[in-house]
Amino acid sequence: MQRQTWSNTLTYILTVAGATIGFGATWRFPYLVGENGGGAYVLAFCIAMIFIGIPVILVENVIGRKSMKNSVDAFKGKWQSVGYMGLLGSFGIMAYYMVLGGFVLVYIFSLLFGNFDLANPVSKEYTHEFYTQNIALNPLGIGIFTTIFVIVNYIILRRGIIDGIEKSVKFLMPMLFICLVLVVGRNLSLDGAMEGIRFYLLPDFSKLSPKLFIDVLGQVFFALSLGFGVMITLSSHLNKKENMIKTAVYTGVLNTLIAVLAGFMIFPALFSAHLEPDKGPSLVFETLPIAFSYIHFGTLICALFFVLLLIAALTTSLPIYQVIISVLEEKFKLKKNTAINLTLGVIFVLGNLPCILTYGPLSDVVLIKGKNIFDTFDFVSGNVLFVLTAFLCCIYVGWVLKKEECLKELSNEGKLKSMWLGVWFYYVKFVVPLIILVIFYFGMIN
């Protein structure tokens, strides 16, 4: 059967943008900026996006479109183990990602029905108490809302990668941009917003550290959906006439723009309310609502913010699920509905449930580096598996595939002429793997 391809370039770019924005830009990026001192992290992230992110997008694009196969069969022979590592990363991210979607639905529901009132300024004790009672000590509620989020994904996935994901993204991505612009515009007008912008954009180079660089590297791969098969899977449905260089640049620029805009949405509000930005993963759930409570129509603005998060999460979760579903369908010859049921079911039982129970019976379980189950999934997938898989993809393109094969694919059979094609090949063969390895090594030992 002929492989489905995207209906047009814009739809592909919107789908890739949706897959790469998600919680990576709207939840993970802001809290890492806060933890790593602001502007220095943002600058390092933007540089890494240009010199590592975009070249590695092209690496995975070449692997995907050249093979026109799923993220495992796209590799030759023993190198298929790299594809399986990517699947493991996909499982790791979806294990906690869907639960984050449950968190967001709890907040949206509570804001809309008056259980979380931000009409007047609130204290950190108020938001902490809400988080404790409705998230940290509420595994049943989180389980219900996580299940709802999984069901929404299931309904769309049943329609397939083109009819389901493509058509959903055409509707969801414009909604995301509208929500983002509305919240950013409102927050930039706040008293004290400039202090937050200075923290966010002015680099303090004393904040540079091995931890910052491994966080940046992990975030680039997380933000661009690199290292867990998404770009390989999506580009395997890309028409052979498409200019992959342009789509890679558009993807990197758009993702960076959204991540930076997300910071403009968050840090002016925090500093306007005189709140500290270094609260880690709970930043958007405990600290940011305090800032919104100081704004006119704070409850509505906060609800809009969490709707934005939910849309971003949905546009990302669909392609990640599809990575695993495609392998089950194409490599193991399962019927589509069986592959969908197995993928969502196994991830729910082995991933989502343990993460849900982290906020309940399994709250005392500590795994890697003092992290609970939820945070361990985030750390191992985001800072280990994605980085190693992306590293091995570079090695595969640079050392296993022939240079002529790669450049032929990237240049659309020689139709696109550029001296930079050869430069890119040697850059991802020698330089990018070395940078990844050095940052990964020093980040891990520190």
C-alpha positions in Angstrom: 0.0 0.0 0.0 1.3 3.4 -0.9 2.4 5.5 2.1 0.2 8.5 2.9 1.9 11.9 2.5 1.1 15.3 3.9 -1.4 17.3 1.8 0.9 20.4 1.6 4.1 21.9 3.1 2.2 24.2 5.5 0.3 21.3 7.0 3.5 19.4 7.5 5.2 22.4 9.2 2.1 23.0 11.4 2.1 19.3 12.4 5.8 19.3 13.2 5.4 22.6 15.0 2.6 21.1 17.0 4.7 18.0 17.8 7.6 20.1 18.9 5.9 22.8 20.9 3.9 21.1 23.6 4.8 21.1 27.2 8.5 21.4 26.1 7.9 25.1 25.3 5.1 26.0 27.6 6.0 24.1 30.8 9.5 22.7 30.7 11.4 25.6 29.1 10.1 28.3 31.5 10.9 26.3 34.6 14.4 25.5 33.3 15.0 29.2 32.5 13.9 30.0 36.1 16.2 27.3 37.6 19.2 28.3 35.6 19.2 32.1 36.2 17.3 33.5 33.2 19.0 35.1 30.2 22.1 33.0 30.2 20.0 29.9 29.7 17.8 31.5 27.0 20.9 32.6 25.1 22.5 29.2 25.3 19.2 27.6 24.2 18.9 29.8 21.1 22.6 29.1 20.1 22.1 25.4 20.6 18.9 25.4 18.6 20.8 26.9 15.6 24.0 24.8 15.8 22.7 21.5 17.1 18.9 21.5 16.8 18.4 22.3 13.2 21.3 20.1 11.9 19.9 17.2 13.9 16.4 17.8 12.5 17.9 17.3 9.0 19.6 14.1 10.2 16.3 12.6 11.3 14.5 14.0 8.2 17.0 12.2 6.0 16.6 8.9 7.8 12.8 9.2 7.7 12.2 10.3 4.2 14.9 8.2 2.6 13.4 5.0 4.1 9.7 6.1 4.0 9.3 3.7 6.9 8.6 3.7 10.6 11.2 4.8 13.1 12.6 1.3 13.6 12.7 0.0 10.0 14.2 3.3 8.9 17.5 1.9 10.2 19.5 -0.9 8.7 20.3 -4.2 10.4 21.7 -3.9 14.0 21.1 -0.1 13.9 17.4 -0.8 14.4 18.3 -0.9 18.1 18.6 2.9 17.8 14.9 3.0 16.7 14.0 0.8 19.7 15.8 3.2 22.0 13.7 6.0 20.5 10.6 4.0 21.3 11.7 3.6 24.8 12.1 7.4 25.0 8.6 7.8 23.5 7.2 5.5 26.2 9.1 7.5 28.9 7.8 10.8 27.9 4.2 9.7 27.4 4.3 8.0 30.8 4.2 11.4 32.5 3.1 13.6 29.7 -0.4 12.4 29.8 -0.6 12.9 33.5 0.6 16.5 33.0 -2.4 16.8 30.7 -4.5 15.5 33.6 -3.0 18.2 35.8 -4.0 20.9 33.3 -7.5 19.6 33.0 -7.9 19.8 36.8 -6.9 23.5 36.7 -9.2 24.3 33.7 -12.1 22.6 35.3 -11.5 24.2 38.7 -11.1 27.7 37.2 -14.2 27.5 35.1 -16.4 26.1 38.0 -15.1 28.4 40.7 -13.1 25.9 42.8 -9.9 27.9 42.1 -10.8 31.6 42.3 -8.2 34.2 41.2 -10.6 37.2 41.1 -8.6 38.7 43.9 -4.9 38.5 44.9 -4.1 35.1 46.4 -1.1 34.0 48.5 1.4 31.2 47.8 -0.2 29.3 50.7 -3.5 29.3 48.8 -2.0 28.0 45.5 0.1 25.5 47.4 -2.9 24.2 49.3 -4.9 23.9 46.1 -2.0 22.0 44.4 -1.6 19.7 47.4 -5.3 18.9 47.7 -6.1 18.6 44.0 -2.8 17.3 42.5 -0.3 16.0 45.1 -2.9 14.2 47.3 -5.6 13.4 44.7 -4.6 10.3 42.6 -8.2 9.5 41.9 -9.0 12.9 40.5 -5.7 13.0 38.5 -6.5 9.5 37.2 -9.9 10.5 36.0 -8.7 13.6 34.1 -5.7 11.8 32.7 -8.1 9.1 31.4 -10.2 11.8 29.7 -7.1 13.2 28.0 -6.0 9.7 26.8 -9.6 9.1 25.4 -9.4 12.4 23.4 -6.1 11.2 21.9 -7.6 7.8 21.2 -10.5 9.3 19.3 -8.3 11.4 17.0 -5.7 8.6 16.5 -8.4 6.2 15.3 -8.8 8.5 12.3 -5.1 8.0 11.2 -2.1 10.2 10.8 -3.5 12.3 7.9 -7.3 12.3 8.6 -6.8 12.4 12.3 -3.6 14.3 13.2 -3.3 16.6 10.2 -6.9 17.8 10.4 -6.7 18.3 14.1 -3.5 20.3 13.9 -5.0 22.6 11.3 -7.6 23.6 13.9 -5.5 23.4 17.1 -2.3 25.3 16.0 -4.1 28.6 15.1 -6.0 28.4 18.5 -2.7 28.0 20.3 -1.2 31.0 18.6 -4.2 33.2 19.4 -4.2 32.1 23.1 -0.5 32.7 23.3 -0.6 36.2 21.8 -3.6 37.2 24.0 -1.8 36.2 27.3 1.5 37.7 26.3 -0.1 41.0 25.3 -1.9 41.2 28.6 1.2 40.3 30.7 3.6 42.7 29.0 1.3 45.6 30.0 1.7 44.8 33.8 3.4 47.1 36.2 6.9 45.7 36.8 6.9 43.6 33.7 10.2 45.1 32.5 12.0 43.6 35.5 10.8 40.1 34.4 12.0 40.8 30.8 15.4 41.9 32.1 15.7 38.6 34.0 14.6 36.7 31.0 16.7 38.3 28.3 19.8 39.8 29.9 22.4 37.0 30.4 24.3 36.6 33.6 27.3 34.6 32.5 28.1 33.6 36.1 25.1 31.3 35.9 26.8 29.1 33.2 27.4 25.6 34.5 27.6 22.0 33.3 24.0 21.5 34.6 22.9 24.5 32.5 24.4 23.0 29.3 23.0 19.5 29.8 19.6 21.1 30.6 19.9 23.1 27.4 20.9 20.1 25.3 18.1 18.0 26.8 15.6 20.8 26.2 16.6 21.3 22.5 16.0 17.6 21.8 12.8 17.6 24.0 11.5 20.8 22.3 12.2 19.6 18.8 11.0 16.0 19.4 14.4 14.7 18.5 15.7 11.4 19.7 12.4 9.6 20.1 11.3 8.9 16.5 8.8 11.7 16.0 10.8 13.6 13.3 11.7 10.3 11.6 8.0 9.2 11.6 6.6 12.5 10.4 9.2 13.0 7.7 8.6 9.4 6.4 5.3 10.8 5.2 6.9 13.8 3.5 6.7 14.2 -0.3 10.0 13.6 -2.1 9.7 17.1 -3.7 9.6 19.0 -0.4 12.6 21.1 0.5 13.7 19.6 3.8 16.2 22.3 4.5 13.5 25.0 4.5 11.1 22.9 6.6 13.9 22.2 9.2 14.8 25.8 9.5 11.1 26.8 9.8 10.7 24.1 12.5 13.7 25.3 14.5 12.8 29.0 14.2 9.1 28.5 15.0 9.9 26.3 18.0 12.4 28.8 19.3 9.9 31.7 18.8 7.1 29.9 20.7 9.4 28.9 23.6 10.7 32.5 23.8 7.1 33.9 23.6 6.1 31.4 26.4 8.8 33.1 28.6 7.2 36.6 27.8 3.9 35.1 29.0 5.3 33.9 32.3 8.2 36.0 33.6 6.7 39.5 33.4 3.7 38.2 35.4 6.0 36.6 38.0 8.1 39.7 38.6 5.1 42.0 38.5 3.8 40.0 41.5 7.3 40.0 43.1 7.5 36.2 42.9 10.7 34.1 42.6 11.1 32.3 39.2 13.1 29.3 40.4 10.3 27.0 41.6 11.1 24.1 39.2 8.4 21.9 37.6 5.6 23.4 39.8 6.3 26.9 38.5 3.2 27.1 36.2 1.0 25.3 38.7 1.8 26.9 42.0 3.6 30.2 41.3 2.1 31.5 38.1 -1.5 31.5 39.3 -0.5 33.9 42.0 0.7 36.4 39.4 -2.5 36.0 37.4 -4.5 36.8 40.5 -3.0 40.3 40.5 -4.4 40.9 37.0 -7.8 42.1 36.0 -9.9 39.1 34.9 -7.1 36.9 36.4 -9.3 33.8 36.5 -10.2 34.1 32.8 -6.5 34.8 31.8 -5.3 31.9 33.9 -7.9 29.6 32.3 -6.9 30.7 28.9 -3.3 30.0 29.8 -4.1 26.4 30.8 -6.2 25.9 27.6 -3.1 26.9 25.7 -1.1 24.3 27.6 -3.7 21.7 26.9 -3.7 22.4 23.1 0.1 22.3 23.1 0.1 19.0 24.9 -2.5 17.5 22.5 -0.6 18.5 19.4 2.5 16.8 20.8 1.0 13.7 22.3 -0.7 12.6 19.1 2.6 12.3 17.0 4.4 10.6 19.8 1.8 8.0 20.2 1.9 7.6 16.4 5.6 6.8 16.5 4.8 3.6 18.5 1.6 2.8 16.6 3.4 3.0 13.2 6.0 0.5 14.4 3.4 -1.9 15.6 1.4 -1.6 12.3 4.2 -1.8 9.8 6.9 -3.9 11.5 4.7 -6.3 13.5 1.7 -6.2 11.1 -0.9 -5.4 13.7 -4.2 -3.9 12.6 -4.5 -0.1 13.2 -7.1 -0.4 16.0 -5.1 -3.2 17.7 -1.9 -1.1 17.5 -3.7 1.9 19.0 -5.3 -0.1 21.8 -2.1 -1.8 22.7 0.0 1.4 22.6 -2.4 3.5 24.7 -3.2 0.6 27.1 0.4 -0.4 27.8 1.5 3.1 28.3 -1.4 3.8 30.6 -0.8 0.7 32.8 3.0 0.8 32.9 3.6 4.5 32.7 0.5 6.7 33.4 -0.7 4.7 36.5 2.7 4.7 38.3 3.0 8.5 37.6 -0.5 9.0 38.9 0.2 7.0 42.0 3.3 9.1 42.6 0.8 11.5 44.0 -0.6 9.0 46.5 0.5 5.4 47.5 3.8 5.6 45.6 4.8 9.1 46.9 7.7 7.8 49.0 9.2 5.8 46.1 12.6 7.4 45.2 14.5 6.3 42.2 17.4 8.1 40.4 19.2 11.0 42.2 16.4 11.4 44.8 13.7 11.7 42.1 10.2 10.2 42.4 8.7 8.1 39.6 7.2 11.0 37.7 10.5 13.1 37.8 12.5 10.0 36.9 10.6 9.4 33.7 11.2 13.1 32.8 15.0 12.9 33.6 15.7 9.6 31.9 13.7 10.3 28.8 14.6 14.0 28.5 18.3 14.1 29.6 19.5 10.6 28.7 17.5 8.7 26.1 16.7 11.6 23.7 20.3 12.8 23.8 21.9 9.3 23.2 19.4 8.5 20.5 20.1 11.8 18.7 23.8 11.2 19.1 23.5 7.7 17.5 21.3 9.1 14.7 24.2 11.5 13.8 26.6 8.5 13.9 24.3 6.5 11.6 24.0 9.2 9.0 27.7 10.2 9.2 29.3 6.8 9.3 26.8 4.1 8.1 24.9 5.8 5.3 27.0 6.9 2.4 27.6 10.6 1.9 26.1 10.4 -1.6 22.9 8.8 -0.3 22.4 11.5 2.3 23.1 14.5 0.0 21.0 12.9 -2.8 18.1 12.8 -0.3 18.6 16.2 1.1 19.1 17.8 -2.3 16.0 16.2 -3.8 18.0 14.1 -6.3 20.4 17.0 -7.0 17.7 19.6 -7.7 18.7 21.8 -4.8 22.2 23.2 -5.2 24.2 24.5 -2.2 27.8 24.2 -0.9 26.3 24.0 2.6 25.0 20.4 1.9 28.6 19.0 2.1 29.4 21.2 5.1 26.3 19.9 6.9 27.3 16.3 6.3 30.7 16.6 7.8 29.4 18.8 10.6 26.9 16.2 11.7 29.5 13.5 11.2 32.2 15.0 13.3 31.3 18.1 15.2 27.7 17.6 16.5 28.4 14.1 18.0 31.5 15.5 19.8 29.5 18.4 21.2 26.7 16.1 22.3 29.2 13.7 23.9 31.1 16.4 25.8 28.1 18.1 27.1 26.4 14.8 28.1 29.5 13.6 29.9 30.2 16.7 32.0 26.5 17.2 32.6 26.1 13.6 34.0 29.2 13.6 36.2 28.1 16.9 37.7 
